[in-house]
Amino acid sequence: MMSEASSPSRDEIIRLAIDVYGATDRADQWLGTRLVALNNKTPIEMMASASGRERVREVLVKIRHGDFS
């Protein structure tokens, strides 16, 4: 299990989402969208736990690299 100290913070995830999507409003929309990659949960819901934040970060990194699966 991932510790809180080693997981990305909510602020880090939000900054990454803005960087990936290029605009705050587009990042906000993505953060509130249910995603198959997150078992039909929203990134916001997932960010309640350290492991969830890490999973959201992984999804954003994949998107940044063109992997939308």
Secondary structure, 3 states (H helix, E strand, C coil): CCCHHHCCCHHHHHHHHHHHHCCHHHHHHHHCCCEHHHCCECHHHHCCCHHHHHHHHHHHHHHHCCCCC
